Amino acid sequence: MNRYYITTAIPYANSAPHIGHALELTGADVAARAKRMLGYDVYFQTGTDEHGQKMLESAAKAGRSVREFADEIVPRFAGLWRELEISFDNFVRTTDPRHAAGVTKFWNAVRENGDIYLGRYEGWYSVSEEVFHLESQAQTAPDGRKLSPETGEELVWKSENSYFFRWSRYNDALTNFVRANPAFIAPAFRANEMVNTFLKPGLQDISISRTSIQWGIPVPGDALHVIYVWFDALINYITGAGYGSDVERFAQWWPADMHVVGKDILKFHTLLWPAMLMSAGLDPPRRVFGHGFVNTRVSAVDGFEKMSKSKGNVVDPHALIARFGGNPDPLRYFLMREIDFGQDGAYSPEAMTARYNADLANTLGNLLARTLTMVEKYQDGIVAPPGAYCARDEAVISALIAPFQKSPNGNSVYEEMIDNFRFNTLLADIWTGVSRLNGYITEQQPFKLANDAARKDRLATVLYILCEGLRVIAAQIAPFIPRTAAAIWTQLGVAEPFDSVPFERLSQWGFLRDARVQRGENLFPKI
């Protein structure tokens, strides 16, 4: 069986999760669920980053010790992921002793390779980003304050002894690696950003320890220093897979097939992390995908702006899930359908309501209700075998199963789109099939066929195409909106559990046989 190891970034546990986190986790979850459906053995990891100065400051503001503060915040992330029905297999906390042991082992491997040395660092530091900015990069405010070029927040001057990683030593190796692996950085245009912005000018050695902060993993052999939060956090991708604790498991899962991260931390994941791995004698991950941001509406006049806590425009995913009675599928669908995962996207309550009513309530939910009502009324709830298909039937069937057909590279079109995180395009194609079925009802008029005894066989064929079409759609949407797919599966009366059906059967037309439908409540009551 093929394996697939996918991770998300591990967000700082210094504040509650927001809709941007939900976008990242849902995208990774769609890929993980799709790969499982396609027959892969999947390992899906997420977690939280709990070290660094931001955690110290946030804990102090809350009047808690750092450990107490982290223990209060972390369940908010894990809890939201469960509310969103994120199917993660492992949740890493950087305060876990197993992670610390793996980080210590990794540090020693890099040091033994001659890539860690003691020096002194002076520069402008961003507390929120946990990163130094060059003098040439920092912006200058009218009052003379230095500001982060990424966030606009004030930088502070720091000067301290520090251990450094010889990042510059890997400039050529990284350049060659990126050239030899054009799919390594996705979307493709972000590879150009990394090459032109960082590799061509030349990488500089990076500070990887702090003496001014005591909340972190101690540097082996020098307790005055703690390991820099980024150097520590990146290693979670291997400690969670068994590095430093389970040799066999690590050999099974590393290298990772996909790291899913925000575009703002792509440099660390595509340039620093692979260099660290090369130094430690380990393979780089196979691919890193940098997703965009979720912007939020300011007003109908002012349009959209980047979401941030300082602007007070952070969207709470808990509230959006609660709005739909605890069903996460409307939010999951909106994020994956409305936003091109590799680009910035926008959220507004109006856009989400419009997408919900148009796609979920009117198009999909109404199709299921109409179809099952007719099967109950005209065939006593039994999905009868079809007769001969006409050209129109064949055209509808072809449109429905098109995403499951083979692409030129030998995989299904469906898998190819999943691998490239083209979620919104794939959902648009699936909803083309949903619309075709709604149009098929209007064209074939099964309610008129039911009044003609001589056309009983034709009625059975039309209703079979509708039911089997819904069964195909349920399989296609299962990674995106799993609760909805399960409800369709149940209402169609499919006896076999969805997870037990091999993809070869799921993807083929003609799965339904003598099913008895069990119509339930409407999937999506219209708002």
C-alpha positions in Angstrom: 0.0 0.0 0.0 1.3 3.5 -0.9 1.9 5.8 2.1 1.2 9.5 2.4 2.5 11.7 5.3 1.0 15.2 5.5 1.5 17.9 8.1 0.2 21.3 8.8 2.2 24.1 10.4 2.0 24.2 14.2 0.5 27.5 15.2 1.7 29.5 18.3 -0.5 28.6 21.3 -0.6 32.2 22.5 -4.1 33.0 21.3 -7.3 31.4 20.1 -7.5 29.9 16.5 -9.1 31.9 13.7 -10.6 31.2 10.3 -7.1 31.3 8.7 -6.1 28.3 10.8 -9.4 26.6 9.8 -8.5 27.1 6.1 -5.1 25.4 6.5 -6.4 22.5 8.6 -9.4 21.9 6.3 -7.2 21.9 3.2 -4.8 19.4 4.7 -7.7 17.3 6.0 -9.3 17.2 2.5 -6.0 15.9 1.1 -5.6 13.3 3.9 -9.2 12.0 3.6 -8.9 11.9 -0.2 -5.7 9.9 -0.1 -7.3 7.4 2.3 -10.2 7.1 0.0 -7.8 6.5 -2.9 -6.2 3.6 -1.0 -3.2 5.2 0.7 -2.0 4.5 4.2 -2.1 8.1 5.6 -0.4 9.7 8.5 -1.7 13.2 9.2 0.0 15.4 11.8 -0.7 18.8 13.3 0.0 20.4 16.7 1.0 23.5 18.6 4.2 25.5 19.0 4.5 26.5 22.7 8.0 28.0 23.2 9.4 31.4 22.6 9.0 35.0 23.7 5.5 35.4 22.5 4.3 32.7 24.8 6.1 34.3 27.8 4.5 37.7 27.1 1.0 36.3 26.5 1.2 34.2 29.7 2.3 37.2 31.7 -0.6 39.3 30.4 -3.0 36.5 31.4 -1.5 36.2 34.8 -0.5 32.6 34.3 2.7 30.6 34.3 3.7 29.7 30.7 2.8 26.0 31.2 -0.6 26.9 32.7 -1.3 29.3 29.8 -0.3 26.7 27.2 -2.4 24.0 28.8 -5.4 26.4 28.6 -4.9 27.5 25.0 -3.9 24.2 23.4 -7.3 22.5 23.9 -8.9 25.3 22.0 -6.9 24.3 18.9 -7.5 20.5 19.3 -11.1 21.2 20.2 -11.7 23.3 17.1 -10.1 20.7 14.9 -12.5 18.1 16.3 -15.4 20.5 15.7 -14.2 20.8 12.1 -13.9 17.0 12.0 -10.2 17.2 11.1 -9.0 13.6 10.8 -5.5 14.1 12.3 -3.6 11.0 13.4 -1.1 12.9 15.7 -1.1 16.1 17.6 2.4 17.3 18.5 3.1 19.7 21.4 6.6 21.2 21.4 6.6 20.9 25.2 6.2 17.1 25.0 9.3 15.4 26.4 9.6 13.1 23.3 9.8 16.2 21.1 12.5 17.7 23.3 14.5 14.5 23.1 14.3 14.5 19.3 15.3 18.1 19.1 18.3 17.4 21.3 19.3 14.5 19.1 18.9 16.6 16.0 21.0 19.5 17.4 23.8 17.2 18.2 23.7 15.7 14.7 24.0 19.2 13.1 26.7 20.3 15.5 28.7 17.1 14.8 28.5 18.0 11.1 30.3 21.3 11.9 27.2 23.5 11.2 26.7 25.1 14.6 29.1 27.7 16.1 28.9 30.3 18.9 28.9 34.0 18.0 27.1 37.2 18.8 24.0 38.6 17.2 22.8 42.2 17.0 19.8 43.2 15.1 16.1 44.2 14.8 13.9 41.5 16.3 10.1 40.9 15.7 8.5 39.4 18.8 5.3 38.4 17.0 7.2 36.6 14.2 10.0 35.3 16.4 12.5 36.4 13.7 15.3 38.9 13.1 15.1 41.4 10.2 18.1 42.9 8.4 18.5 46.6 8.7 17.9 46.9 4.9 14.6 45.0 5.3 13.2 46.9 8.3 10.8 49.8 7.5 11.2 53.1 9.3 8.1 54.9 10.8 7.8 58.7 10.7 8.9 58.8 14.3 12.0 56.7 13.7 10.7 53.4 15.0 11.7 50.3 13.1 8.8 48.2 11.8 8.5 44.7 10.5 8.3 44.5 6.7 5.8 41.6 7.1 3.5 42.7 9.9 4.2 46.4 10.4 4.7 45.8 14.1 7.5 47.6 16.0 10.8 45.8 16.1 13.1 45.8 19.1 16.9 45.9 19.1 18.6 42.8 20.5 22.2 42.1 21.2 23.2 38.8 22.7 25.5 35.8 22.5 24.0 33.1 20.2 24.7 29.9 18.5 24.5 30.1 14.7 23.5 27.6 12.0 25.7 27.7 8.9 22.8 28.3 6.6 25.0 30.0 4.0 26.9 26.7 3.5 23.7 25.2 1.9 22.9 28.0 -0.5 24.2 26.1 -3.6 22.8 22.7 -2.4 19.3 24.3 -1.9 19.5 26.0 -5.3 20.3 22.7 -7.0 17.7 20.9 -5.0 14.9 23.4 -6.0 16.0 23.2 -9.6 16.1 19.4 -9.6 12.7 19.2 -7.9 10.4 21.7 -9.6 7.3 20.5 -7.7 9.0 20.9 -4.3 7.6 24.4 -3.7 3.9 24.9 -4.6 2.3 26.8 -6.0 5.0 27.1 -8.6 5.2 30.9 -8.6 6.3 30.8 -5.0 9.4 28.9 -5.9 10.5 31.9 -8.0 10.0 34.1 -4.9 12.2 31.9 -2.8 14.9 31.7 -5.4 14.9 35.4 -6.4 14.4 36.9 -2.9 16.7 34.6 -0.8 18.9 32.2 -2.8 20.2 34.5 -5.5 21.2 37.3 -3.0 22.7 34.5 -0.8 21.6 33.1 2.5 23.1 34.3 5.8 23.9 32.2 8.8 21.0 32.3 11.2 20.9 32.7 15.0 19.5 29.5 16.6 19.6 30.1 20.3 18.7 32.7 22.9 20.0 33.7 26.3 17.4 36.3 27.1 14.6 33.7 27.1 14.4 30.7 29.4 11.2 29.2 28.0 12.4 26.6 25.6 14.5 23.5 25.1 18.0 24.0 26.5 21.0 23.9 24.2 22.8 20.5 24.8 25.9 21.2 26.9 25.1 24.9 27.4 22.1 25.5 29.7 22.5 29.3 29.4 21.0 29.1 26.0 17.6 27.8 24.8 17.0 26.7 21.3 15.5 29.3 18.9 11.8 28.7 18.6 11.9 28.2 14.8 14.8 25.7 14.9 12.8 23.8 17.6 9.4 24.0 16.0 10.4 22.8 12.5 11.8 19.6 14.0 8.3 18.6 15.0 7.7 17.1 11.6 10.3 14.4 12.3 9.8 13.9 16.1 6.1 13.4 15.5 7.0 10.7 12.9 9.3 8.9 15.4 12.7 10.6 15.1 14.5 10.1 18.4 11.8 7.7 19.8 10.8 5.1 17.2 13.3 4.1 14.5 10.9 1.8 12.6 8.1 4.3 12.5 10.4 7.1 11.4 11.8 4.9 8.6 8.2 4.2 7.5 7.0 7.8 7.3 9.9 10.1 6.5 10.3 12.0 4.3 7.0 13.8 4.5 5.0 13.9 1.3 3.4 17.3 2.0 3.9 20.2 4.4 0.9 22.6 4.3 1.9 26.0 5.6 1.0 29.7 5.2 2.8 31.7 2.5 4.4 33.9 5.1 6.5 31.1 6.6 7.4 29.5 3.3 11.1 30.6 3.6 11.5 28.6 6.8 9.9 25.5 5.4 11.5 25.5 1.9 15.0 26.9 2.6 15.8 26.6 6.4 14.2 23.3 7.1 15.7 21.4 4.1 19.1 22.9 5.0 18.8 21.7 8.6 17.8 18.2 7.3 20.7 18.1 4.9 23.1 19.0 7.8 21.6 16.2 10.0 22.0 13.6 7.2 18.2 13.4 6.5 16.1 13.7 3.3 14.2 16.9 2.8 10.4 16.7 2.5 9.0 15.9 -0.9 6.8 19.0 -1.2 5.7 22.2 0.6 2.5 24.0 -0.3 2.2 27.7 0.7 -1.5 28.7 1.0 -2.8 32.2 1.0 -4.5 34.4 3.6 -8.2 34.8 4.4 -9.1 38.5 4.2 -12.3 39.8 5.8 -14.8 42.4 4.7 -14.5 45.8 6.3 -17.6 47.3 4.7 -19.5 47.2 1.5 -17.6 50.4 0.5 -14.1 49.7 1.8 -13.9 46.1 0.6 -11.6 43.5 2.2 -8.5 43.8 4.4 -6.0 41.3 5.9 -7.2 39.7 9.1 -5.3 40.5 12.3 -6.0 40.7 16.0 -4.8 44.3 16.1 -7.5 45.3 13.6 -10.2 43.5 15.5 -11.4 41.7 12.4 -10.6 38.1 13.4 -13.3 35.6 12.4 -14.1 32.9 15.0 -14.6 29.5 13.4 -16.5 28.3 16.5 -19.2 30.9 15.8 -19.5 29.9 12.2 -19.9 26.2 13.0 -22.5 27.0 15.7 -24.4 29.1 13.2 -25.2 25.8 11.4 -26.2 23.8 14.4 -22.7 22.4 15.0 -22.4 21.1 11.4 -18.9 22.0 10.1 -19.6 21.2 6.5 -20.9 24.6 5.5 -17.7 26.2 6.7 -15.5 23.5 5.2 -17.3 23.8 1.9 -17.1 27.6 1.8 -13.4 27.6 2.5 -12.6 25.0 -0.1 -15.0 26.3 -2.8 -14.8 30.0 -2.4 -11.0 30.3 -2.0 -8.2 29.3 -4.4 -6.0 27.5 -1.8 -2.8 28.9 -3.2 -4.0 32.5 -3.4 -5.4 34.9 -0.9 -9.2 34.6 -0.4 -12.0 36.5 1.2 -14.6 35.8 3.8 -17.8 37.7 4.5 -21.1 36.6 6.1 -22.9 37.5 2.9 -20.7 35.4 0.7 -20.9 32.4 3.0 -24.7 32.6 3.1 -24.9 33.0 -0.7 -22.7 30.0 -1.2 -24.6 27.9 1.3 -28.0 28.7 -0.2 -27.0 28.3 -3.8 -24.7 25.3 -3.7 -25.7 23.3 -0.6 -29.4 24.0 0.0 -30.8 24.7 -3.5 -28.6 22.5 -5.7 -27.4 19.5 -3.6 -29.9 19.3 -0.8 -32.9 19.9 -3.0 -31.6 17.2 -5.5 -31.4 14.6 -2.8 -34.8 15.4 -1.4 -36.5 15.4 -4.8 -34.9 12.2 -5.8 -35.7 10.2 -2.7 -39.2 11.5 -2.6 -39.8 10.1 -6.1 -38.2 6.8 -5.3 -40.4 6.4 -2.3 -43.6 7.5 -4.1 -43.1 5.6 -7.4 -41.0 2.5 -6.5 -41.9 1.9 -2.8 -38.5 3.2 -1.8 -36.5 0.6 -3.8 -33.8 1.6 -6.2 -34.7 -0.7 -9.1 -32.1 -1.9 -11.7 -31.9 0.3 -14.8 -32.9 -0.6 -18.3 -30.9 0.3 -21.4 -29.2 3.7 -21.4 -29.9 6.2 -24.1 -27.4 8.8 -25.5 -28.7 11.4 -23.0 -28.2 9.0 -20.1 -24.7 8.2 -21.2 -23.8 11.9 -21.4 -25.0 12.6 -17.8 -23.1 9.5 -16.5 -19.9 10.6 -18.3 -20.2 14.0 -16.7 -20.7 12.6 -13.2 -17.8 10.2 -13.3 -15.4 12.5 -15.2 -13.4 13.4 -12.1 -12.7 9.7 -11.4 -11.4 9.0 -15.0 -7.7 8.5 -15.7 -5.6 11.6 -16.4 -2.6 11.4 -18.8 -0.2 10.7 -16.0 -2.1 7.5 -15.1 -3.8 8.7 -11.9 -7.4 9.8 -11.7 -8.2 13.5 -12.5 -9.6 13.6 -9.0 -6.2 12.6 -7.4 -4.3 14.9 -9.6 -6.4 17.9 -8.5 -6.1 16.8 -4.9 -2.3 16.5 -5.2 -2.1 20.0 -6.5 -4.6 21.4 -4.0 -7.0 22.6 -6.7 -9.9 22.2 -4.4 -12.1 25.0 -5.7 -11.7 23.8 -9.3 -12.5 20.2 -8.3 -15.6 21.2 -6.3 -16.7 23.3 -9.3 -16.4 20.3 -11.5 -18.3 18.1 -9.0 -21.1 20.7 -8.8 -21.3 20.7 -12.6 -22.4 17.1 -12.1 -24.9 18.0 -9.4 -26.4 20.6 -11.7 -26.5 18.1 -14.6 -28.6 15.8 -12.4 -31.0 18.6 -11.5 -31.3 19.4 -15.2 -31.9 15.7 -15.9 -34.9 15.7 -13.7 -36.4 18.7 -15.6 -35.6 17.1 -18.9 -36.8 13.6 -18.2 -39.8 14.5 -16.0 -40.0 11.3 -14.0 -43.2 12.5 -12.5 -44.8 12.2 -15.9 -43.2 8.9 -16.6 -44.8 7.6 -13.4 -48.3 8.2 -14.9 -47.6 5.9 -17.9 -47.5 2.2 -17.1 -45.9 1.4 -20.4 -42.9 3.5 -19.4 -42.2 1.8 -16.1 -38.8 0.6 -17.2 -37.8 4.0 -18.4 -38.8 5.5 -15.0 -36.6 2.9 -13.3 -33.7 3.9 -15.4 -34.1 7.6 -14.8 -34.4 7.1 -11.0 -31.5 4.8 -11.0 -29.3 7.4 -12.7 -30.4 10.0 -10.2 -29.6 7.7 -7.2 -26.4 6.3 -8.5 -25.4 9.8 -9.5 -25.9 10.9 -6.0 -23.9 8.0 -4.7 -21.0 9.0 -7.0 -21.3 12.6 -5.8 -21.2 11.4 -2.1 -17.9 9.7 -2.8 -16.5 12.7 -4.5 -17.5 15.2 -1.8 -16.6 12.9 1.1 -13.1 14.4 1.8 -14.6 18.0 1.6 -17.9 17.6 3.5 -17.7 14.2 5.2 -20.9 14.6 7.3 -22.9 15.4 4.2 -21.5 12.5 2.3 -22.3 10.1 5.1 -25.9 11.4 5.2 -26.3 10.9 1.5 -24.8 7.4 1.7 -27.2 6.5 4.5 -30.3 8.0 2.9 -29.6 6.1 -0.3 -29.7 3.0 1.7 -26.2 1.8 0.9 -25.5 -1.2 3.1 -21.7 -1.2 3.0 -19.9 1.4 5.2 -18.2 4.0 3.0 -14.8 3.5 4.5 -14.8 -0.2 3.7 -15.4 0.2 -0.1 -12.2 0.2 -2.2 -11.8 3.1 -4.5 -11.9 0.9 -7.6 -15.6 0.2 -6.7 -16.4 3.7 -5.4 -15.2 5.2 -8.7 -17.1 2.9 -11.0 -20.7 3.4 -12.2 -23.2 0.8 -11.2 -22.5 0.4 -7.5 -26.1 0.6 -6.2 -28.0 -2.7 -6.2 -31.5 -3.2 -4.7 -31.0 -0.4 -2.2 -33.9 0.8 -0.1 -33.8 4.6 0.4 -34.2 6.0 3.8 -35.1 9.7 3.4 -34.1 11.8 6.4 -34.3 15.5 7.2 -33.3 18.1 4.6 -29.5 18.3 4.5 -29.4 22.1 4.4 -32.4 24.1 5.5 -32.3 27.3 3.5 -31.2 30.5 5.2 
